[in-house]
Amino acid sequence: MSALSLYSVQAVLLLDNEGKRIYTKYYHPPHLTSEQQLSIEQNPIGTSTKQQNDFELRLFKKTHKQNADILIFEDHLILCKEYVDTVLYLVGSIDENELVLQQAFSAIKDSLELILATGIDKKNILEHYDMVALAIDESIDDGIILETDPATIASRVTKPPSKDAQINIELSEKGLLSAWGFAKSKLAERLQQGI
Amino acid sequence: MSTHTYKKFEETESGVLPDKMTVYQDCLNEFNESPVNPRRCRTLISRLLQLLAQGETFPKSEATTLFFSVSKLFQQPNDSLRQMVYLAIKELSSISDDVLMATSSIMKDIQNGSDVIKPNAIRSLTRVLDESTAFSAERLLKSAVVSKHPSISSAALVSSYHLLPVAESTVKRYMNETQEVVSDLKTYPYTNGSSEFYPNSTYIAQYHAIGLLCMLKNHDKVALMKLVQQFSTGNLLKNQLAQVELVKLVGELLHKDPQMVTQFAALLSNWLSSKFESVQLQAAKLITSLPDRYVSPELFAAAVQTLQALLSVPRVTTRFAAVRVLNRISMTAPEKIVVCNPELESLINDSNRNISTYAITTLLKTGTSNNIASLIKTITKFIHEISDDFKIIIIDAVRTMCLKFPEEWKSLLDFLINVLKQGEGGFQFKNSIVEALFDLVQFVPQSKEVALENLCDFIEDCEFNEILVRILHLLGKEGPTTKNPSLYVRHIYNRVVLENSIIRSAAVVALSKFALVKNDPTLVESIEILLRRISNDVDDEVRDRATIALQLIESIKSEPQLYVAQDILQCKYSYDLGALESKLNQYMSANEDTYKTPFDVASVPKYTEDERKAIELKKRQEQLFAAPTSKRSGAASQSVDAEKNNSSYVGPTLQEQGEDLMITKYADEIASIEEFKGFGPIINTSKDIPLTETEAEFVVTGVKHLFKNHVVLQFNITDTLTDVALDNVSVVCTPEIENSTELEEVVTIPIERLMPSETSVCYVAFKKSEGNIMEGFLNTLYFTTRELDPNTHEAFEGDEGFQDEYEIDSIFLTAGDYIKGAFVGNFSACFDELPHSEVAVYNIKENISLQDIVDRLVVNTSCLPLENTQFAPSDSNTHTLKLFGKSVMSGARIALVVRMIKSSKGIALKAEGRSDDAQLCGDIVNELM
């Protein structure tokens, strides 16, 4: 029944313009039947980080500046999109319906575009790494396509908590006392260090 | 925390990652702080994830510590931090111990958390559960599945799907709720402005629910049928992925039982006109991948039409998918997709090179002898614009065409020569062209002279040593038998004058072969003069070769009746390389005693030039045929995947090699048996013939070995029972014609004991008279069964067992066993020239296709189909099959022309055979079926 399996996505990769990793996630079902275990071990990009790195570099070399949106590479179906200094890849099984994968791919791509309002580039991704990771996690759950509507995905991604940490000083007696205690101990610490 | 550590945090946005120990320490400190700073924690977790994504890993103890400190953050009620915590838990759970500890916190969130984090909590839950604890999540998952919120429902379904391998029974308990999800269309509640994006339900929960249901009802065909029925009616499925999944389900059912196609035909054609391209595509894929005879031509045509429409949409992926399916069809049934040719031609210049390459290779397959010339013209125009990788793919496609349409050799040759001489290009590209030309020279004799002449021109300025050497070898092999050998001599000698020593030595060998030309004494003389001149070369290898060649020529002149020298100069035989390799390996791996006797090269089978060509052609043909039938579209992927190009034509597939090796292995086993020592060498060995069903209690396959005066039948017997061993297994073969004088049983070698799930061999040997004996054998297995003690796997003591017998299928010794396929360049000339002829007519009442007949004939006669007649056209009712072979006993040639006509009454065959040997001819023609 492997053709019916919902595990259709094998990896999502974000590489920079030299083929180095920005975000990579290779998917495996969290609980494996022995059969799946075996197939993962035989899969060249199964588990070893080195093999995955090599795979990424080969893939990058093959697609860089090629304007290939879809290709078959080493028995994987690959969808890719190049931005200024990043490339987004989605790696799927070779027998998977291309258009289904395309759906998942566009979902990730478009939701990232929504989240990173100023455009998809390396700096922006690194600055909002938490949101990027959440968005991809909301699109694909260990290889299963979870959602394909970019707006839905974007709405599920929370923003980081507001900048100023909550100032939480209780103005009760105990609060003041503890604040005083804290200040005192800090001061003593500094003095001991000889500042 | 002091000010400067605080500073370091602010810098993190720069994208430079701190090392993993810093992150580890920071995480531990920060997460244990009280009160925690949610914003900083989230940044830290994201940095942790970034590290993990880079491929960093933590040792198990550290990961566990991390996991626990992350789970401390559950005390913090901030949703946006919580979401990140779940992400960290998902990542860390696979590398930490004791992840179960987080279960209760997660479950609390599933019950009381906000809608934002509930789905994340549910999805994390599966990571921390295992086989023994999964049941505890049943109630939570069940209520989440029926939740009104689509994300929560989806998360629960996906999580259940993940849990299947460990907790199928748990998931089964809420199957009804799962089923309801499909019909219950959930929309997102009106958002209260918490997010700037408006979620838009795609009803993707339907997809997850169907996927889960399919898995749960996996083994229940009736239930699956019911699912299809239920979900395909009306407009129930809104989600396109769900629809695709349903098509896949139908596909799975049909692949198990293709007879049901008619039942689903209406549904399938409905899907072909679905509003979703993905559904159209999946349906078309399914229809075109089903076995031919079950799909009505109308349905197939509709599928092709759908694909045709998909070819001209603006979306790259759609075009790619469609052209990929067409490419796959083109390998089996090119005539069915000829309608798409105009669209395919417009795709040749597609901006995505993968698409254009698929389009071209497809076009090359659909090409008929009529439009090849124009197609080649189109390709010539643009081949210079594309990269080497794609050029190679195209050249390979052209190369298969050379075999398919030998009569079109002229335009193909022109094209190859053209690209060879004009284009720049790397070694791989040039090599593939030269390979294609070699094929032409070998298998299309008419093209030989033109091709060789052009190759001569090419080597004048070829920069690749390897290619030059190969061409020189070919010139040496083929040149002497052409009309005008002296032409090639000049070209070869030029190389001697101008090139480096590697090429010079190759050229010397090639030159020396021209000295064997019979009717041109002046040429022989001038070769000798040239060689003499070369023997003063600066390079010792070149000198040596020239001197040896001169010596050999000398000895041929003085003693023309001795063929040794001639054989060395121009080999008539080549060894079976596979067999040679395995023999040598055996020799090397044995203990040192074996080195005392020299390696016996005579035990390796030798092939004459014709036989070798026959074998190669056969392999090519099988490759042509095997590529599309292999279920994975491996061949198609190869054609696009340039990295694999080298392998696309290298030798036989593994399986074929396996067969070759099997024969060698059998031969070795027989050679080691004392009783068979006197029989002499094996002349021919058949393939394995199954004599029982593969599910039978005892699985038997038979192999026929022919000796000069003996026949040995080998039975490979496998005991598939688990608790019964067989003693004294023997096979009794009774010739169909009793008291036949021609066959006389000599010896039977039984199997003493056959343990469960073991395979052993039983031999039966017959002595036969000189001629070709045809006979059927009725076979019965005789044995004594013994029950085994399940604990010790030893037979019970004192159990005497009881005698039993088991009937297996008959094995037939046919005329085909005396024949080996052979290659001949000009079939019709050869056919006319053979003296004895025989005609027979057959009428076949079975309802089978012409292709089936052709396949059967090829197997029965063990001849080699020539002139591309092994493919019967599926759109015509007539076919002519041309077969050629040689007797393994006498070497007599046999040529067969079988004409067949299919009508409503069945198939009529008229076979005409010509041979050197009248008896063989009669036997084979009268025993075709």
Interface residues (C-beta under 8 A of the other chain):
Chain A: M1 A3 L4 S5 L6 R21 I22 Y23 T24 K25 P29 P30 H31 L32 T33 Q36 T49 Q52 N53 R58 K62 Q66 N67 A68 D69 I70 L71 I72 F73 E74 D75 L79 I94 D95 N97 E98 L99 V100 Q102 Q103 L114 K122 K123 L126 E127 Y129 D130 A133 L134 D137 D141 D142 I144 I145 L146 E147 T148 D149 A151 T152 A154 S155 R156 V157 T158 K159 P160 P161 S162 K163 A165 Q166 N168
Chain B: E13 G15 P35 N37 P38 R39 R40 R42 T43 I45 S46 R47 L49 Q50 A53 Q54 G55 T57 N78 D79 S80 L81 Q83 M84 L87 K90 S93 S94 V116 P119 R123 T126 R127 D130 S151 S154 A155 V158 Y161 H162 L163 L164 P165 V166 Y188 T191 S195 E196 F197 Y198 P199 N200 S201 T202 I204 Y207 H208 G211 L212 C214 M215 N218 Q240 L241 V244 E245 K248 L249 G251 E252 F276 E277 S278 L281 Q282 K285 R315 V316 T317 T318 F320 A321 R324 S351 N352 R353 N354 R632 S633 G634 A636 S637 V640 D641 E643
